[in-house]
Amino acid sequence: MAAADRDARRALLPAGLRDGLPPDAAHGAAVIERLMAELAAHGYERVDPPLVEFEDSLLPGGPAGGAPEIFRLMDPLSQRMMGVRADMTIQVARIATTRLSEHPRPLRLSYAGDVLRVKGTQLRPERQFAQVGAELIGAPSVAADVEVVRLAADALEAIGVAGLSIDLNAPPLVPAVLAAYGLKGKQATALRAALDRKDADAVAAAAGPAAAALGGLLAATGPARAALMILTTVELPEAAQAQRARLAAVVSALLESAPALRLTVDPVENRGFEYHTGIGFTLFGRGVRGELGRGGRYLAGEASAAEPATGFSLFLDTALRAVPEPAPVSRIFLPHGTPLDRARALRDRGWVTVAGLEPGGPALAEARRLGCSHAWCDGTIVEVEAKS
């Protein structure tokens, strides 16, 4: 096999995986640190869970819940199955309810790290990507829901995301309506599919006694102020009223405290929120493919001692498509033998220095070859002219 063919095969990666190259890798790392700085400024302390854990610790519903997104492998030491994390929220919840169980509540934690999934999706073909997020554990109040939504928005705005919009939902709301009217099995499945498609005619035809309630919820989809007016007038069974009231309270609080936020409401949305127990939300950027992140309320810990929690995860691959390109770095080539104190002084002034390792040709030519914007020539900074 020719050397070129061998190199091409070595560079080939599995679908959904990629190498991070300059300058993108540095840009991604800088965005992560800016996000983490914003979370820290709001009192969220960083934790760093391992990449691999025992499989049952990574399954949101316990082993019976299943997790098709998790890569599995056998631990040769314990002979137990392990998994590569596909989401960091579950890990942070484990840390909060075990290692930090004695810490005062509410507990505010943040995290950043790569996750790996068995397969990508149409909107996110990447299988490995970085997650940055925050979890607020031990706080059941509306104020906690509002804090987390606003924090996610603040973090994305801090890295330069423009045109941010947030879609709020209440995943338990539709199941509560279905249960109240005794709708289950194939009928409930068909209704869920019709609601996901926003097919009002199909909902009306299949919902029976729940048609008015589900049709009303479907109508309360759209910009937050108008949706809230419709939502509060829908006649719902008693079992669903608490979820409706919670969603309305969170939307109202956000409209009052953060009027500049672009908010929409979708009371029937459930896809991707199957394990959420209360208010959920998804973040989007104008003109950006895919979700910037998502979050919501869940129970942290084992069922017998679970704590109320809410949080969010931001997806770096999507976020990077929504932020401005990084400013070009000023790199200066220093010929071999340039005094160390001179190099240090230039770095102190913000330059990135690239040192020549052996005597060579003209400094400007070497600077151009190495991709530097400037060269140190006889005690003077000289700009490298672009190739014509």
WORAKA-V882165 format. One record per residue. N is the residue number from 0. RES is the residue in one small letter. PSI is psi in degrees with one decimal (none if undefined). OMEGA is omega in degrees with one decimal (999 if undefined). NEAR is the number of other C-alpha atoms within 8 Angstrom. Layout:
# WORAKA-V882165
n/res/psi/omega/near
N/RES/PSI/OMEGA/NEAR
N/RES/PSI/OMEGA/NEAR
This chain:
# WORAKA-V882165
n/res/psi/omega/near
0/m/133.2/-179.3/4
1/a/153.9/-178.6/5
2/a/-39.7/-179.6/6
3/a/-39.4/178.8/6
4/d/-39.6/178.4/8
5/r/-42.0/179.3/9
6/d/-39.1/179.5/8
7/a/-39.6/179.3/8
8/r/-37.7/179.3/7
9/r/-29.3/-179.8/7
10/a/-15.1/-177.8/6
11/l/130.7/-179.9/6
12/l/157.2/176.3/7
13/p/155.3/179.5/5
14/a/135.9/177.4/6
15/g/0.6/178.7/10
16/l/149.5/-179.1/9
17/r/159.0/172.6/5
18/d/141.4/171.1/4
19/g/119.7/-174.5/6
20/l/162.6/175.3/6
21/p/144.5/-3.4/6
22/p/4.6/-173.5/6
23/d/-39.5/-178.0/8
24/a/-42.7/179.1/9
25/a/-38.5/178.6/8
26/h/-44.9/178.7/9
27/g/-42.6/178.9/10
28/a/-39.4/179.8/8
29/a/-38.3/178.2/8
30/v/-41.0/177.9/10
31/i/-46.5/-178.3/11
32/e/-33.7/177.1/8
33/r/-40.9/176.2/10
34/l/-44.8/-178.5/13
35/m/-35.0/177.4/12
36/a/-38.3/178.8/8
37/e/-42.1/178.6/11
38/l/-41.4/178.9/14
39/a/-37.0/-179.4/11
40/a/-20.8/176.9/7
41/h/11.2/175.0/7
42/g/12.0/-179.7/7
43/y/118.6/-175.0/11
44/e/140.6/-172.5/9
45/r/137.0/170.1/8
46/v/161.5/-174.6/8
47/d/83.3/-179.5/7
48/p/161.0/-177.8/8
49/p/158.4/179.3/5
50/l/-33.3/-175.7/8
51/v/137.7/177.4/8
52/e/171.2/170.8/11
53/f/140.6/-170.8/10
54/e/-44.4/-174.1/11
55/d/-18.8/177.3/8
56/s/-17.0/-175.7/11
57/l/-1.3/-177.9/12
58/l/120.3/-173.5/12
59/p/-28.9/179.9/9
60/g/19.5/-172.6/8
61/g/174.3/-176.7/10
62/p/-32.2/-179.4/8
63/a/-20.0/-177.4/5
64/g/-23.9/-179.2/8
65/g/151.9/177.6/8
66/a/84.3/-176.9/7
67/p/-11.8/-178.0/5
68/e/-7.4/-171.7/8
69/i/128.1/168.9/12
70/f/133.6/-177.7/10
71/r/148.8/176.4/9
72/l/156.6/-179.0/7
73/m/130.6/174.8/8
74/d/115.4/-177.5/9
75/p/-18.5/-179.3/6
76/l/-51.4/-176.8/4
77/s/-13.0/-174.9/5
78/q/26.6/175.6/7
79/r/153.5/178.3/8
80/m/136.7/176.3/10
81/m/165.4/178.0/13
82/g/148.8/172.1/13
83/v/129.7/-173.6/12
84/r/134.8/173.6/14
85/a/-9.4/179.3/9
86/d/142.1/-175.7/9
87/m/-11.8/-178.6/12
88/t/-44.8/-177.9/9
89/i/-37.3/178.5/12
90/q/-42.6/-179.4/11
91/v/-38.7/176.6/13
92/a/-39.6/177.5/12
93/r/-45.7/179.4/12
94/i/-43.5/-176.9/10
95/a/-40.1/-173.4/11
96/t/-1.9/176.9/10
97/t/-74.2/-175.6/7
98/r/-31.7/-177.0/8
99/l/25.9/-176.0/8
100/s/-24.8/-178.7/7
101/e/-3.3/179.5/5
102/h/147.8/-178.4/6
103/p/145.3/176.4/5
104/r/152.3/-0.7/7
105/p/146.9/-178.5/8
106/l/127.1/-179.0/11
107/r/116.6/-177.5/11
108/l/148.2/176.5/12
109/s/165.7/-176.6/15
110/y/160.6/173.7/14
111/a/137.5/178.3/11
112/g/168.3/179.2/9
113/d/147.7/171.7/9
114/v/158.1/-177.6/15
115/l/131.4/-179.1/13
116/r/151.8/-176.5/12
117/v/-38.9/178.8/9
118/k/156.6/176.8/8
119/g/-173.5/177.1/10
120/t/175.5/179.7/7
121/q/-40.0/180.0/5
122/l/-27.7/-180.0/6
123/r/84.6/179.9/8
124/p/-18.8/179.7/9
125/e/135.2/177.0/10
126/r/-23.7/173.5/14
127/q/127.6/177.8/10
128/f/163.4/-178.3/11
129/a/139.7/173.6/11
130/q/140.4/170.5/15
131/v/132.5/-177.0/15
132/g/-178.9/-178.8/12
133/a/147.4/178.1/14
134/e/134.4/177.4/15
135/l/107.8/-168.4/14
136/i/133.6/179.4/15
137/g/18.9/-178.2/10
138/a/105.2/-177.1/11
139/p/-1.7/-167.3/7
140/s/163.0/171.6/6
141/v/-37.7/179.8/9
142/a/-33.8/178.0/7
143/a/-43.0/176.8/11
144/d/-43.8/-178.6/13
145/v/-43.1/-179.8/11
146/e/-43.6/-176.1/8
147/v/-41.7/178.0/13
148/v/-45.8/-179.7/9
149/r/-36.2/178.6/10
150/l/-42.9/177.5/10
151/a/-42.4/178.7/10
152/a/-44.2/179.4/9
153/d/-41.3/-178.0/9
154/a/-43.7/-179.8/11
155/l/-38.0/177.5/11
156/e/-29.7/179.9/10
157/a/-26.1/179.0/10
158/i/4.4/173.8/10
159/g/14.4/177.3/9
160/v/127.3/179.6/13
161/a/155.4/177.4/9
162/g/34.9/-177.8/6
163/l/136.7/172.4/13
164/s/150.3/-176.6/12
165/i/126.2/178.9/12
166/d/119.0/-176.8/11
167/l/143.6/178.9/15
168/n/175.3/178.4/14
169/a/86.9/-173.9/16
170/p/-34.0/-179.7/17
171/p/-5.7/-172.5/10
172/l/-53.2/-179.3/12
173/v/-45.0/175.8/11
174/p/-35.8/178.2/8
175/a/-40.1/177.6/10
176/v/-46.4/-179.6/15
177/l/-44.4/-179.7/12
178/a/-39.3/-178.3/9
179/a/-31.7/-180.0/9
180/y/8.0/176.9/8
181/g/26.5/179.9/6
182/l/122.9/-177.5/9
183/k/-179.3/178.1/9
184/g/-139.6/-175.9/6
185/k/-34.9/179.8/6
186/q/-43.6/178.5/10
187/a/-40.1/179.2/10
188/t/-42.6/179.4/9
189/a/-39.1/178.4/9
190/l/-41.4/178.6/12
191/r/-42.8/179.3/8
192/a/-41.0/178.7/8
193/a/-38.7/177.7/12
194/l/-39.2/177.8/13
195/d/-35.0/179.3/11
196/r/-7.0/-174.5/6
197/k/40.4/-178.0/7
198/d/90.7/-175.1/9
199/a/-37.5/-179.2/10
200/d/-43.1/179.8/6
201/a/-36.4/177.5/9
202/v/-46.3/-179.5/14
203/a/-36.1/-177.7/11
204/a/-30.2/-172.5/8
205/a/-12.2/-169.7/10
206/a/-16.8/179.5/11
207/g/-127.6/-177.1/7
208/p/-16.4/-179.7/6
209/a/4.5/-173.3/10
210/a/-43.3/-177.5/12
211/a/-43.3/-178.6/9
212/a/-47.9/-178.4/11
213/l/-37.1/176.5/12
214/g/-37.9/176.8/11
215/g/-41.8/177.7/12
216/l/-39.5/178.9/12
217/l/-35.2/178.7/13
218/a/-25.4/-178.9/8
219/a/45.1/-179.9/15
220/t/127.1/179.7/11
221/g/-159.8/-179.9/9
222/p/141.4/-165.1/9
223/a/-45.5/-174.5/10
224/r/-46.9/179.4/7
225/a/-41.1/-179.8/9
226/a/-38.4/-179.1/14
227/l/-38.7/179.2/12
228/m/-40.2/178.8/9
229/i/-43.7/-175.1/11
230/l/-41.8/-175.5/12
231/t/-9.5/179.3/9
232/t/-6.4/-178.7/6
233/v/132.2/176.2/9
234/e/117.3/-176.7/7
235/l/152.8/173.0/8
236/p/155.7/-174.7/8
237/e/-36.6/-176.8/6
238/a/-23.2/-178.0/8
239/a/-9.6/-173.4/12
240/q/-33.8/-179.6/9
241/a/-41.0/179.1/8
242/q/-41.0/177.1/11
243/r/-42.9/-179.4/12
244/a/-38.1/179.2/9
245/r/-45.6/179.1/10
246/l/-44.2/179.8/12
247/a/-38.9/-179.4/11
248/a/-41.1/-180.0/9
249/v/-44.6/179.2/12
250/v/-44.8/-180.0/11
251/s/-43.1/-179.5/8
252/a/-37.9/179.2/9
253/l/-40.7/178.5/11
254/l/-34.4/-178.9/10
255/e/-44.2/-173.0/7
256/s/-23.6/-178.8/6
257/a/66.6/-174.3/8
258/p/-19.8/-179.1/8
259/a/-15.4/-179.6/4
260/l/137.2/174.2/9
261/r/108.2/-175.2/8
262/l/138.0/168.7/10
263/t/162.7/-178.3/13
264/v/137.5/174.9/14
265/d/89.3/-174.1/13
266/p/-14.7/-176.3/14
267/v/0.0/-178.1/13
268/e/135.1/179.7/10
269/n/-20.9/-173.6/10
270/r/123.7/-178.5/6
271/g/-2.8/-178.8/4
272/f/27.0/-172.3/8
273/e/-28.9/-178.0/7
274/y/5.2/-179.1/7
275/h/144.9/-175.3/13
276/t/2.3/-178.4/9
277/g/-145.1/-175.8/11
278/i/132.6/173.4/14
279/g/165.6/178.5/14
280/f/154.1/178.0/12
281/t/141.9/-177.6/12
282/l/134.7/-179.4/12
283/f/155.5/174.0/12
284/g/142.1/-178.4/13
285/r/124.9/177.4/8
286/g/12.2/-177.0/4
287/v/128.1/178.4/9
288/r/131.3/174.2/6
289/g/173.5/-179.2/8
290/e/139.3/172.1/11
291/l/-26.1/-179.9/13
292/g/173.7/176.1/11
293/r/160.4/-178.8/12
294/g/-174.8/179.5/11
295/g/-174.8/-173.6/13
296/r/141.9/-179.9/14
297/y/178.6/176.0/11
298/l/126.4/-179.7/11
299/a/130.7/176.4/13
300/g/179.6/-179.6/10
301/e/152.8/-173.4/6
302/a/-37.3/-176.1/6
303/s/-23.1/-178.0/4
304/a/35.3/-176.5/6
305/a/146.3/179.1/9
306/e/145.2/173.3/9
307/p/136.6/-177.5/12
308/a/156.1/173.5/14
309/t/153.9/-178.2/15
310/g/-168.8/179.7/12
311/f/158.4/172.2/13
312/s/132.5/174.6/12
313/l/142.3/-175.9/12
314/f/112.9/-171.4/13
315/l/-36.1/-178.3/13
316/d/-41.7/177.5/8
317/t/-41.3/-178.3/12
318/a/-38.0/-179.0/12
319/l/-26.4/176.4/9
320/r/-13.5/-175.3/7
321/a/-4.7/-176.0/11
322/v/158.2/179.1/10
323/p/152.5/175.5/6
324/e/145.7/-179.6/4
325/p/148.7/176.6/5
326/a/143.1/179.1/4
327/p/142.6/-178.5/4
328/v/137.5/177.1/5
329/s/105.3/-179.2/9
330/r/131.8/-179.0/12
331/i/130.1/177.7/14
332/f/130.8/178.3/15
333/l/114.2/-179.9/13
334/p/154.9/177.5/13
335/h/131.5/179.1/10
336/g/-2.7/176.2/6
337/t/129.6/-177.8/8
338/p/142.2/-178.4/6
339/l/-35.8/-179.5/6
340/d/-31.2/176.7/6
341/r/-43.3/178.4/8
342/a/-41.8/-179.8/11
343/r/-39.8/179.7/8
344/a/-38.5/177.4/8
345/l/-41.3/178.1/11
346/r/-36.6/177.0/10
347/d/-26.9/179.1/7
348/r/1.3/176.2/6
349/g/0.1/178.6/6
350/w/149.9/166.3/10
351/v/119.4/-175.4/10
352/t/138.6/176.2/11
353/v/110.5/-172.8/9
354/a/136.2/170.1/8
355/g/134.9/-175.2/11
356/l/-10.8/176.9/6
357/e/157.6/179.4/5
358/p/136.2/-177.9/8
359/g/-157.7/-178.5/9
360/g/-158.8/-178.7/6
361/p/137.5/-175.6/6
362/a/-39.1/-178.6/13
363/l/-39.6/179.4/11
364/a/-41.0/-179.7/8
365/e/-37.4/177.4/11
366/a/-43.7/179.1/15
367/r/-41.4/-179.4/10
368/r/-35.4/-176.9/7
369/l/7.1/176.1/6
370/g/27.2/178.1/7
371/c/150.0/179.7/14
372/s/-19.8/-177.5/11
373/h/166.7/176.2/14
374/a/151.2/176.3/15
375/w/108.8/-174.8/13
376/c/106.8/175.4/10
377/d/45.9/175.6/4
378/g/9.7/-178.2/5
379/t/143.3/174.5/6
380/i/120.9/-177.2/8
381/v/130.9/179.9/9
382/e/138.8/177.4/7
383/v/124.9/179.8/11
384/e/138.2/178.6/4
385/a/149.3/177.1/4
386/k/137.5/-179.9/3
387/s/none/999/2
